[in-house]
Amino acid sequence: MPARLRSVVLPWLLCVACTSSAGEDAQPAPSAPAESKDAAKDAKAKAESGPAENTKRLDIASAEPPTITLLEAGTDPQRLRLSPTAGAAEAMTMTMTMSMQMGPDTPRVAMPPIVTTMRSEVDTVSEGSIRATVNFESMTVEATPSTPKALVENLEATLSGFESFESSIVLDERGALLGGTIDAPQGLPAPLQQTMNQMQESFGKLQVPLPEEPVGVGGRWKAVSNIEQGGMKIEQTATYEITAREGDAVKLKVGLTQKVVEPTFSPPGMPGVTGTIERYDGSGQGTLELQLDQLTPTRSAMTISVDMQMTVDMLGQSQTQALTMDVDVALERTE
């Protein structure tokens, strides 16, 4: 692949990986309750004096909610609702590893782990709406002596703009991300702004989409949603099964599949670049441990695999590229 195209693909893959590693938005009622809408407006109105110095405030747009279908109620079904306490603070560490192969004749490249540390605090809980402040404190590359130096340098250059930044989000009690804002560093390149926004949306999507109906152990539901990954429009179906529950502690098994809705795409923030997806197969599986009286999961482990072929056009250059990518994401609450 030409060097100019490689410079486009790396930030784009990071954006796709950040999105793929998330769960799904939860489904609110067909129209959000008035209290939730008011809370979302309150979050956007927070700090009306504007963003901190040397930062730019970006809106997190609300997305079309997924369609949730209860497949099986399970044993002793109960309502699943988030109920964190205002003022509660939590810290999390997310480790993402990724390997990829660009075509059958090239070696598979294992990317060094990328470790993100986050801290959140619940600002208010009111009428089923939860407003929280989230700080992404660091995003670092854990290179090993065997990691190619050029790969580490490329990754560090891509991540160099991710200094500590703050955002505000609003969720409902079923985990739906209703909106919010993010304060990004000034001068951050457009592709990395998109990646940052995807990361923030991913934080909101760490919450499992909770069904309206009561569910017990052995109960299953699915959530079908339209998501965007690096400009690609994807339909994702996630299936959840409760494997154990003790009070507010809930253990889940998760499976997901993805298919392309629109084969043509334009990577955000990359003018003059277009792509066409000729083949796409995405799937994943993992486990989640929720604590309903806290904002974030206790821990989770997800593996996502993508097998695709695409043609990328950039400034008169055209390149058809097969790509397989495996992403492993481990998340653990540390406080």
C-alpha positions in Angstrom: 0.0 0.0 0.0 1.4 3.4 -0.9 2.8 5.4 2.0 0.2 8.2 1.5 -2.7 5.7 1.8 -1.0 4.1 4.9 -1.1 7.5 6.6 -4.8 7.5 6.1 -5.5 3.9 7.1 -3.9 4.0 10.6 -6.0 6.7 12.1 -9.1 5.2 10.4 -8.4 1.8 11.8 -8.0 3.3 15.3 -11.4 5.0 14.8 -13.0 1.7 13.7 -11.4 -0.3 16.6 -12.6 2.2 19.2 -16.1 2.0 17.8 -16.1 -1.8 17.4 -14.9 -2.3 21.0 -18.0 -0.6 22.4 -21.3 -2.2 23.2 -24.5 -0.7 21.9 -26.6 2.2 22.8 -29.5 1.3 25.0 -33.0 1.8 23.7 -35.0 4.5 25.4 -38.7 4.7 25.0 -39.8 5.7 21.5 -39.5 9.3 22.6 -37.3 10.2 25.6 -39.2 11.4 28.7 -39.3 15.1 29.3 -37.1 14.8 32.3 -34.4 13.0 30.2 -34.6 15.7 27.6 -34.2 18.4 30.2 -31.2 16.6 31.7 -29.6 16.4 28.3 -30.1 20.1 27.8 -28.6 20.7 31.3 -25.5 18.7 30.4 -24.9 20.7 27.2 -25.5 23.9 29.2 -22.9 23.0 31.8 -20.1 25.4 32.1 -21.8 28.0 29.9 -18.6 30.1 30.2 -17.2 27.8 27.6 -14.6 25.1 27.4 -11.3 25.2 29.2 -8.4 27.1 27.8 -6.8 25.5 24.7 -9.8 23.2 24.1 -12.7 23.1 21.7 -16.1 22.0 22.7 -17.8 19.4 20.6 -21.4 18.1 20.8 -22.1 14.4 21.1 -25.1 14.0 18.9 -27.8 11.5 20.0 -28.1 8.5 17.7 -31.1 6.6 16.5 -31.9 4.1 19.3 -31.6 0.4 18.7 -34.5 -1.9 18.5 -34.6 -4.2 21.5 -36.5 -7.6 21.4 -36.9 -9.8 24.4 -36.1 -13.4 23.4 -36.6 -15.2 26.7 -37.6 -13.9 30.1 -35.5 -16.4 32.1 -36.0 -17.5 35.7 -37.4 -15.1 38.3 -37.4 -12.1 36.0 -36.7 -8.6 37.5 -36.4 -5.1 36.1 -32.9 -4.1 35.1 -32.3 -0.4 35.7 -29.2 1.7 36.5 -29.3 3.4 40.0 -25.9 5.1 40.7 -25.6 7.7 43.5 -24.8 11.3 42.8 -21.3 12.1 43.8 -20.0 8.5 43.2 -16.6 8.5 41.5 -15.1 5.5 39.6 -11.9 4.8 37.8 -11.4 2.4 34.9 -8.6 1.0 32.8 -9.3 -0.2 29.2 -6.6 -2.3 27.4 -7.1 -2.7 23.6 -4.9 -5.0 21.5 -5.3 -5.4 17.8 -3.8 -7.5 15.1 -4.3 -7.1 11.4 -3.4 -8.6 8.1 -3.6 -6.6 4.8 -4.0 -9.4 2.2 -3.1 -13.1 2.3 0.5 -12.4 1.1 1.5 -10.1 3.9 2.4 -11.1 7.5 -0.1 -10.5 10.3 1.0 -7.4 12.3 0.3 -7.4 16.1 -0.2 -3.9 17.4 1.2 -3.2 20.9 -1.5 -2.8 23.6 -3.1 0.6 23.9 -4.0 1.4 27.5 -6.6 4.1 28.3 -7.3 5.3 31.8 -10.6 7.0 32.6 -12.3 8.5 35.6 -16.0 9.3 36.0 -18.1 11.1 38.5 -21.9 11.1 38.7 -23.0 14.7 38.9 -26.8 14.3 39.3 -29.5 11.6 39.2 -32.9 13.0 38.6 -36.2 11.4 37.3 -34.4 8.5 35.7 -31.6 10.6 34.1 -28.0 10.3 35.0 -25.5 13.1 34.3 -21.8 12.4 34.6 -18.4 14.0 34.0 -15.9 11.7 32.4 -12.1 12.4 32.2 -9.9 10.4 29.8 -6.7 10.8 31.7 -4.2 9.0 29.5 -3.8 6.9 26.4 -0.5 5.1 26.1 1.3 2.5 24.0 2.7 -0.5 25.9 5.5 -1.5 23.5 7.7 -4.5 24.0 11.3 -5.0 22.8 10.1 -7.1 19.9 7.6 -4.4 18.7 8.9 -2.8 15.5 10.2 0.7 16.2 8.4 2.2 13.2 5.1 0.8 14.4 5.5 2.3 17.8 6.4 5.7 16.4 3.4 5.6 14.1 1.0 4.8 16.9 2.5 7.3 19.3 2.2 10.0 16.6 -1.4 9.1 16.1 -2.1 9.2 19.8 0.0 12.2 20.6 -3.0 14.5 20.5 -4.9 12.6 23.2 -3.9 14.6 26.2 -6.2 14.6 29.2 -9.7 15.8 28.2 -13.0 16.1 29.9 -16.6 15.5 28.8 -20.1 15.5 30.1 -22.6 12.8 29.2 -26.3 12.1 30.0 -27.7 8.6 30.2 -31.1 7.3 31.1 -31.7 4.5 33.6 -31.6 1.9 30.8 -28.2 3.0 29.7 -29.2 5.1 26.7 -26.7 7.8 25.8 -28.9 10.9 25.4 -26.1 13.3 24.5 -23.4 15.6 26.0 -20.3 17.5 25.1 -16.6 16.8 24.8 -13.7 19.3 25.2 -11.1 18.3 22.7 -7.6 19.9 22.5 -7.3 22.8 20.1 -5.6 22.0 16.8 -6.3 18.3 17.0 -6.5 16.9 13.4 -10.0 16.2 12.1 -9.5 12.3 11.9 -8.3 12.3 15.6 -11.3 14.5 16.6 -13.5 11.9 15.1 -11.6 9.1 17.0 -11.9 11.1 20.2 -15.6 11.5 19.7 -16.0 7.8 19.0 -14.1 7.0 22.2 -16.4 9.2 24.2 -19.5 7.6 22.6 -17.9 4.3 23.3 -17.8 5.2 27.0 -21.5 5.8 26.9 -22.0 2.6 25.0 -20.2 0.6 27.7 -23.6 0.4 29.3 -25.6 -2.6 28.2 -28.9 -1.7 26.5 -31.4 -2.9 29.1 -34.8 -4.2 28.0 -38.1 -2.6 29.1 -39.3 -6.0 30.3 -38.1 -7.9 33.5 -35.4 -10.5 32.8 -34.0 -13.2 35.0 -31.1 -15.7 34.9 -31.1 -17.5 31.5 -33.0 -14.6 30.0 -31.9 -13.3 26.6 -32.6 -10.2 24.5 -31.2 -8.7 21.3 -30.5 -5.1 20.2 -30.3 -4.2 16.6 -28.8 -0.8 15.8 -27.3 1.2 13.0 -23.8 2.4 13.9 -21.0 4.3 12.1 -17.4 3.1 12.1 -14.9 5.3 10.4 -17.6 6.5 8.0 -18.9 3.1 7.3 -22.6 2.5 8.0 -23.0 -0.8 9.8 -26.0 -2.8 11.1 -25.1 -4.5 14.4 -27.1 -7.1 16.2 -26.0 -7.8 19.8 -27.4 -10.7 21.9 -27.2 -10.7 25.7 -27.8 -13.5 28.1 -27.9 -13.3 31.9 -25.7 -16.0 33.3 -25.9 -15.0 37.0 -27.4 -12.4 39.2 -26.9 -11.5 42.9 -28.6 -8.3 43.9 -27.3 -5.5 41.7 -24.5 -7.7 40.4 -25.3 -9.1 37.0 -23.2 -11.3 34.8 -23.8 -11.4 31.0 -22.7 -13.3 28.0 -22.6 -11.2 24.8 -22.5 -12.1 21.1 -22.6 -9.7 18.1 -22.7 -9.7 14.3 -22.3 -6.9 11.9 -23.1 -6.3 8.2 -22.6 -3.3 5.9 -25.7 -1.2 5.1 -24.1 1.2 2.6 -21.0 0.0 0.7 -19.6 3.4 -0.1 -18.1 5.7 2.6 -16.0 8.8 3.2 -13.7 8.7 6.3 -14.6 11.7 8.5 -12.0 14.5 8.4 -10.2 13.0 5.4 -11.2 15.2 2.4 -10.5 13.6 -1.0 -10.6 10.1 0.4 -13.5 7.7 -0.5 -13.9 4.0 -0.1 -16.1 1.1 -1.3 -16.6 -2.0 0.8 -16.7 -5.1 -1.4 -16.8 -7.7 1.4 -17.5 -7.3 5.1 -18.1 -9.8 7.9 -17.9 -8.7 11.5 -18.6 -10.7 14.7 -17.7 -10.7 18.3 -18.2 -12.4 21.7 -17.4 -11.7 25.3 -18.6 -11.3 28.9 -19.7 -8.4 31.0 -20.2 -7.9 34.7 -22.5 -5.1 35.7 -23.2 -3.4 39.0 -26.5 -1.7 38.6 -25.9 0.7 41.4 -22.7 2.0 39.7 -22.2 3.9 36.5 -19.7 1.6 34.8 -19.3 -2.1 34.4 -17.1 -3.9 37.0 -15.2 -5.7 34.2 -15.6 -6.9 30.6 -13.7 -8.8 28.0 -14.7 -8.6 24.3 -13.2 -10.0 21.1 -14.2 -8.5 17.8 -13.2 -9.9 14.4 -13.6 -8.2 11.0 -12.9 -9.7 7.6 -13.3 -7.2 4.7 -12.2 -6.1 1.3 -12.3 -2.4 0.3 -11.1 -0.1 -2.5 -9.7 3.2 -1.3 -9.4 6.2 -3.7 -7.2 9.1 -2.6 -6.0 12.0 -4.9 -6.2 9.9 -8.0 -4.6 6.8 -6.4 -6.8 3.7 -6.1 -5.9 0.6 -4.0 -8.0 -2.5 -3.4 -7.1 -4.0 -0.1 -8.2 -7.1 1.8 -8.1 -6.7 5.6 -8.6 -9.0 8.5 -8.6 -7.4 12.0 -9.0 -8.9 15.5 -9.6 -6.5 18.4 -9.4 -7.6 22.1 -10.7 -5.2 24.7 -10.4 -5.8 28.4 -12.0 -3.3 30.8 -11.8 -3.2 34.6 -13.0 -0.8 37.2 -10.1 0.0 39.5 -11.9 2.1 42.1 
